Amino acid sequence: MLRLSNSQKNKIIALSENGTSLNQIEKLMDISKTTIYYHVRKKFGKKIKEVTIDNSNERKIGEFVGLFAGDGSYFFDKEKYLYRVRIYLNKNERNVLQYYTKLLEKLFGKPPNVFYYKSIAILDFRSKVIVNLLKSYLKWRRNKTYTIGLKDYNKLSIQFLKGFAKGLIDSDGYVRRGQKEIYFGSTSPALNKNFVDTLKLLDIKYKCYVQKRTNRHVFYKTRIPSDEVTKFIRIINPIKASGLAGIRTQVRSFSPSDRKLLSYPS
């Protein structure tokens, strides 16, 4: 068997952890599949289960894409050739955390790694496949927070857009305390427009507000008024509003400053 350097061994392990198949590693590194498998099995025992994407349900894909657009990040480590995708949720919103943990497992054929920081639950995948999926639907410039939005909005199915709106509410949305109102807020004008355009498509009434901030970025807030909430929940069914029988207390996400402590560059 070919004797590999430590850097070659480490790269094989990193690629395998990242969801890269044995065939892809073989082409990328010009090393036989037998040698690759030997080192992967030596490290992990049984071969790591690879990420696969279940494309059979566009609405569920939309939910994941919307969730990432609202509260996700990804990072590429050039040295380890490692792609990492993370979703940040409030760990106290157990119904949201449980729902999306199961959703990701169904979509990608394996559960995410879940760990916690203060009040935050982090759903973590190492996968170039998932990054490519996200980039096929989303676009953003250097700073994701202020520039992210959908590609080719008019080419997307209504089922995908319903799921996308659900993911946005479950990440960057909340139910106002003492009021039967649902809000979505973002500093990305493109993302806010995607949400508003979906409401128009579904004939759901809304009101938009613009708030100027000291950091020179504008915060866009869209409100679903009380007389439209029942219709919105029936069509979109966000998990955060699943207990809204009459009036639901406010559900708040962690602050952007907390997220900044955890996020990879995006």
N, C-alpha and C positions, 0 to 999 in steps of 0.2 A: 504494500500500500504506500502511496506517495506520502512522504514526510512533509508536513506543513509547518510553516512558521507560526508563532503565537498570534501574530496579527491576522493571518489567514483564518486560523481557528476561531478567533474572536469575531471576525466578520461573518463567518458561517453561522455562528450562534446568534449574532444580532439579526441577521437576515431571517433566520428561522423564527425567532421570537416575533419578528415584524410581520409574519404571515406570508413570507416569500416561499414559494413552492421549491421542492428539490430541483425540478427541471429549470426553474428560473435562476436558482443559485448556480447550477451547472453552467448555464449559458453566460451568466454574469462573470463568474470567476474562472471559467475554463478548467474546472476540476471535475473529476468523474463523480457521478451520482453515488457510487458505492462509498467513496471516500467521504463525501459530504454526509451521507446517512450514518456512517460510522461515528463521526464526531458529534452529530446531533444526538444520536442514541446514547452515546457515552455521557453526554452532558445531561440529558433529560430522561433517559430511560426510554419510555415509549415516545414516539414522535409527537411533537406539539400539534394539536389540532389546528388546521389552517382556517382562516376566515373565508367564508363564502357568503355571497349576497343573495338573499331571497328577493327577487324582483317581481314576485307574483302579486304583491299588494302595493300599488302606487300610493295609497293613502298612508300606509305605515312608513314607507320611504319618506314621504312628505313630512311626517311627524318628526322623524329623526333629523332631517335637514333643517326644519324649523327650529328644533331644540338646539342644534349646533349653532345656527345663525344667531340665536338669542344669547346663549351662554356656553359657547364652546371655544376651544382653541386647538391648534395643532402645531407640532414642532418636528423639524427634521434635523437629526444629529448626523452631520456629514462624516464624522470619524467612525461612528458605529453603523452608519447607513441605516438609521432607525427612524421610522415615522411613528409619531405618537399622537393620538386624538384623545381629547378629554372633554367631558361634559361636566359642568358644575351645577349642582342642585343644592337646595336647602335640605339638610339631613332631617329636619323636623317635619318636613312635608312628606311623611312616610308613604302616603298613597301615590304621590308623584314619583318618588324614588323607586318604589316597588314596580310600578307600571312600566317605567322606562328601562329599568334593569331587565325585565322580562322581554320587553320589546326588542332591545338590542340583541339579546341572546337568540331570539327567533329570527331576526333579520340577518345576523352574521354567523349563525351556527355555533357560537360559543359565547359564554357570558363575559361581560367586561370585568376587569379588576376593579374592585370598589374599595376606596379608602377615604379617610376623613381628616379634615383640618378644621378645628374649631366648629363652627356651625355648618360647614360645607361638606357635602358628599361628592366625591369625584369618581366618575365612571371613566375608566381608562382602557384604551385599546392601542396595541402596537400593530399598525397595519397600513401599508401603502394602498391596499385595495380600498379601504374606507376613505382615505384621503382623496383618491381618484374619484370615488363616488361623489363626495362633497363638491369637488371642483367641477364636476360635470353639471352641477345644478347652480352653484354659487360663484360669485366673483367678488373680489375685494382688492384694494390696493394695500400698501404697506401696513396700514393700521386697520385691522379688521373691524374694530368697534364702530368707527365712524364712516365706513365705506361699504360694508357688506350688503349684498342684495342678490336677487335671483338673476340668472342668465335667461334670456329668451322667455320671459314671463308668458307671452301669448301662445307659446307652443306647449305649455304644460297642461295636463289634464285637470279637470275640476276636482277629481278625487285627490290628486297630489296637493292641490292648493288648499283644500279643506284640511288635510293633514298638516300642511305647512303652517296654517293659521293656528292649529291646535298646539303645535310645538312652540310657536312664538309666545302664546299665552302662558303655557306651562313653564317657560323659561323667563321671559321678561314681562309677564302680565300679572295682574292682581285684581282681587275683588275688594272694592272700597268698604271700609268699616262703616257699618250703620246705613249703608246704601246698597240697593240692588243694582250695582253698576260694575262693569268689567272694563279694565283699562289695559292698554298695551303702550309701552314706552320704549323709545330707542333714540340714540344719537346718530343713527344712520338714516339719512333722508331716503335712500333707496329702499331700505328695509321697511320703513314706515309706509312708503308708497305701495310696496308689494302687499302689505296688510290691508291698506285702504282699498286698493284695487280689488282684492278678494272680497271684501265686504260689499263693494258695489256689484260685483258679479253675482253675489248671493242675495242681493236686494236687502241688505241689512243696514239700517240707518246708523249713523255714527256722528261724532263731532271731534274735530281735531284742534289741538292747542300747540302753540310753539312757546317754549320757555328758553330765554337766553341765559347762558351760564358764564361765570367769571373766567372759565378756561377758553372762552371764545367759541366753544362748540354749542350748538343748539340742540335742545332736547325736544323731541317730537312725541306728543302724547295723543292717543286716540281713545275715545270713550264710547263704550256701547251703553246707551241710556237704558233705564230700567224697563221701559216698555218694549225693548228689543232683546233683552237678556234671554228670555225664555226661547225665542227663536234662535238666537246665537248658540245657546247650549244644545238645542235639539240638533242643529246642523253640524257644529264644530265639536261639541262634547269635550271641552278641556277638562283635564283631571283636576286642576285647581278649583274648578267650580262644581265638582261632582257632588258636594254636600249642600249645594245652594237650593234649599227648599223654599226659603223666603228671603231672609237676610243672612248673609255669611260674613264672618269677620275677615278683616284684611289679611291677605297672604303676602308676605314681603320676602323678597330675595335678599341675599347678602349684598353688601355694598360693593360698588366698583373698586374701592380701595382694597377690600379683602380679596377680591378676585385677582387684582394686579399682583398680589403677593404670590399667587399660585400659578398664574398663567405663563405658558411659554410664549415667546415672541410669536405674533400672528399677523 
